Structure formats: structure tokens, C-alpha cells
């Protein structure tokens, strides 16, 4: 998380961390649907998420992984389904939340 927030002022870092709420996700639950316009960054705090690709080369993300940077910054569609492999705790920072912090 520190690497993601590098360069952010300490006071802003505090607001962002407070905005990130951990959510427990059960195994086999879908976190992101392929083709969706979910403008958010996901941080895996615990457990395991799996990105299912069309070519069969699935990626496994564990504690510390950050997903969705391009979707967040450039408002791109998600090109994979993200499914919970093992019960996980995931934090999510949405674009709207960040904009609310900027206005505050």
C-alpha cells in the first residue's frame, strides 16, 4: 500500500486509507465482471483473487496485489473476470470516492 501511495502528501494519504474499507469476499464470489466499467482500484489485503483470461492463462493475486490501475486512471473496461479463489479481504478505492476526497 505504501508503494501505491508514494508521493501522496501525508494528510491526503490518511484520507485515502480511511476511505479504503476492507470487504470479506467468499471463495467463488465474483469481484469484477469482464466488460464492466468499474472505475476502481482493488487491493488484496488477504486471501486470493483469480483473473480468468480468455486464453486460459489465469493470474492469481495474493496479499499486497493491486489491480485495476488502468481501469481507474483511464476509465477502461475490465478485460477479465475476477473471482475469489480463497476467502479474501479486498479494499476498493472508487473514482467517485477519490473525487469526494478532493472536494472535501
Buried (B, 14 or more C-beta within 10 A) or exposed (E): BEEBBEEBEEEEBEBBEEBBEEEEBEEEEEBBEBEEEBBBBBBBBBBBBBBBEEEEEEEEBEEEBBBBEEBBEEEEEBEBBBBBBBBBBBBBBBBEBBEEBEEE
